[in-house]
Amino acid sequence: MKGKTVLVTGSTDGIGKQTALELARMGAHVLIHGRDAGRVMTTVNEIADETGASVDGFTGDFASLEQVRRLASDIASKTGRLDVLVNNAGSFFEERRLSGDGFEMSWQINHLSPYLLTVLLLEKLKASAPARVVTVASSAHAHARLDYENLQGEKEYKGTRAYSLSKLGNVMATLYLAEKYAGIGVTFNCLHPGVVETKLLRASFKVPGIDLETGAKTSVYLACSTGVNGVTGKYFDECKEIQPSPLALDAAERQRFMDVTNKMLGL
């Protein structure tokens, strides 16, 4: 990974921090992202000291689309190239909450914001081709129900249901972008990291999880392995390609879903 620049969103703790650490150990120039400037700089210093790699930090709250746009602009202007974008940031909300943009928080933080960031950084990725976009989805996407009158829990809200729907969004967006931007030198893949011992797991599904090293393995694999050169529009688990849910594979449903997403973002 020497000479390559990698942005890992949500990398001040959990799977994201472990992913950034592993890629820094391989010699990548790693861009740390988080909401809190203090935590970002602490993480930058920790990883730089441990690995000797070049590490920079960027802040931006995914609960604000304006901050996502500013984050993309900062990265585009301050980095010469971007070889890999790892969309790792995510959250879980037991109770229904709306962002300042008026969107349900799981929907915005887990789906709208990473998709918007990806679209805004496409030119930088394309200029660095061959480049990769790796999105941390979840096997929970297979439990999602698509009700366009209740996408944001307007009629009925359950935290695990909102999370599953947002993770379906990750898979839908990956397949959509892979198809739309085929041939530009950027690949788009997503993954299930496993049930990992993180703050998100403790807040949501409340079951035992695997260690962070194991949880970061597929993200790292998709970011750097030559075994996936040119592979795009796929879903992985334990570093192996598997089939996502039938709903995610439904081309007509996916187009409708992404039309709604694009309209929400004014794209």
N, C-alpha and C positions, 0 to 999 in steps of 0.2 A: 504493500500500500504506500510505499515511499513515493512522494511527489503527488499524491492524491489528496484532495480536500473533501472531508465528509462532514455534513451537518447532521447532528442527532438531536431531534427535538425532545423536550422533556428529559434532559440528561443530567439533572442535578441529583437524582437518586434512582433507585430501582433498576429495571432492565435497561433503561436509557443510559444511565451512568456506567453500568457494566459494559454495555455495547461500545460506548465511547472509549472506555479504558482499554478494551481488547483491541480496538482499531488503532488507538494511539500506540499500543505496544508493537503493532505491526509497522509503525512508522508513518501513519497517516497524519496529515494536518487536520486536527479535529476541531469542529465548531460546537461548543457547548451552548445549549439553549435552556432557559428557564424563565419563570415569572419574576423571580426575586433577584435583583442585581447582586446582592451580597452572597447568596447561595451560588449563583453562577460563577462569581470570581473565586469563591472557595473551591469549587469543583475544578475550575481551570487550573488553579495552583496545585491542587492535589494530584491531578492527572499529569500535569507537566513535570512536577517533581518526581513522580514515580516512574515515568516512562522516558523523560528527556525529549518528548515529542513537542512539536509546535501546537499550542492549544489556544484558542481564542473564545471569547464569550459574547453572547447576544441575549438580550432580554425581549420578552413580548408575551402578553397574556392572551391565550387562545379564547378567552371569554370576550375579547374585543376584536372585531374584524379590522378596525382601524389599526390596532397594534400588530395584527398579522401582516397587514399591508406595509406597515413601517418596518417590521422585521425583514420582510422580503427585500425591501428597498435598501436597508442597511447592509444585508448580506451581499446583494448584487453589486453595491458600490464599493464595499470594503474588501471583497475577496476576488482574486484574479480568476479563479475557476471554482467549479463545484462538480465534483465527480460522482458523489453519492449523497442523496437525501434520504435519511432514515426518519420516517414519520412515526415517532414513538409516543409522543405526548398523548395522554388520555386521562380521563377521570370518570368518577361514578358518583351519582347523586341519589340518595335514598328518597328525598323529597323533591317534588317538582320545583325547579327554579328557572327563572328567565334571565338571560344575559342582558346587558345594556342595549344590545342590538335587537332584543325582543324574541330571541330564539331560546328554546329549551336547552339547558346547559350541556347535557350529554350529547345532544344532536349537534350543537355548535362546536364544542371543544374536541369531540372525537371524530366528527365527520366534516362539517363545513370548513372549519379552520385549516386542518391539514390538507384538504382538497384545494382550498384557495391558495395556501402557501405553495403547493406543488405547481399550480397553474402559473402563479406569479414568478416562480423560479425556473420555469421551463426554458426560457431563452438562455439563462446562465448554464443550465444543464446541457442544453443542445450545443452551446459553444464549447463545452468541455467534453463532448462525445468521444468515445463511448461512455455514457453515464448511466446511473441507475437510480431509481426511486424504489425504496423498500418501505412498506407500510405494515405496521404491527396491527393486525386485525385480531380475531379470536374465533375459536370454534363456537362461541356463543352466537355468532352470526346466523348459524343454522336454526336457531330457535326464534328468529325474528318473524314478526307478523307484519305484513304490509297493509296498513289501513291509511289511505291518504287523507282521511278526515281526522286522524289521530296520530300523525307523524311526530308531533311534539307533546303528546300526552294531553291534548286539549280536552278530550272526553273522559279519558281514564289514564292514570299514571301509575306505573310500577317501575322502580329503579332498575331492576334486572331486565325488564322488557325494553326500557329506553336504551340501556347499554347494548343489548343485543341488536337493536335496530341501528344504532350508530356504527356497530362493527359490521353489519351488513353493508352499511354505507361505505366503509373502507374497502370491502371486497368489490362492490359495484363500481366504485370510482377507479379502482385498479384496473379492472377489466375494460372499462369504458376508455380510460386514458391509453391503455395499451393498444386498443383498436384504433382510436382516433389519431394517435401519434406514431403509428407504425412507420418505420423507415427513417426516423429523424436521429437515430443513434442513441435514444434513451429508452431503457427498459423499465417496466413497471411490474412489480411483483408484491404480493402480500403474504402474511404468515400468521400461524397460530403459535405463540411462544411457549405454550404449555401453561399449566396452572401454576403460576409462579408466586412465591412468597413476597408480596409487595404490599404497600399501603392500600392500593386499590383492591387487592384480593380481600384484605382484612375488612375493608369497608363494605364490600359487596357480597360475594358469595360465601364468605366465612368458612372456607374449607382449607385443609392443609395444602401447602404449595411446595414446589420444587425450588432448588437454590437458584440464585441469580445467574451464576455461570451457565447453568443448563438452560435457563430461560432466555439468555441472550444469544445462545449458539446459532439459532436459525437466522436471526437478524444479521449477525456477523457473517455467516455463510453467504447470505444473499448480497451483502455489501461487497464482498471481496473474492468469492470463489470463482475460479476460471470455469468451474463446472456449470455455471449458469450464464456464461457469455452468450449474449443474444437471446436468452430466454425471456419472454415477456408475457404478461397477462395470466400469470399462474399463481396458485395458492399452495403454500408449503407448510409442512408440519414435520418437526424433527429432521430438518434439512432434506426432506423428500417432497416431491410434488404430489399433491392429492387433490381430489375433486372438492370444490366448495359446494355449498348447498344448491339444490335444483333452482331455487328462487334466484340466486346470484347468477346462474347460468342462462336464465331466461332473457334472451336478447331484447325482446319487446318491453318486458318489465324493467329491465336495466335502463333502457333508453328513457322510459317514462320517469323513472326514479331520478336519473341524472338531469333530465329536463327541469324537474321541480327544483333540484339542487342548484342548477345554474341560474334559474329565475330568482331564487332566494338571494343569491350572491350578486345578481346583476351582471352575470357573465354572458 
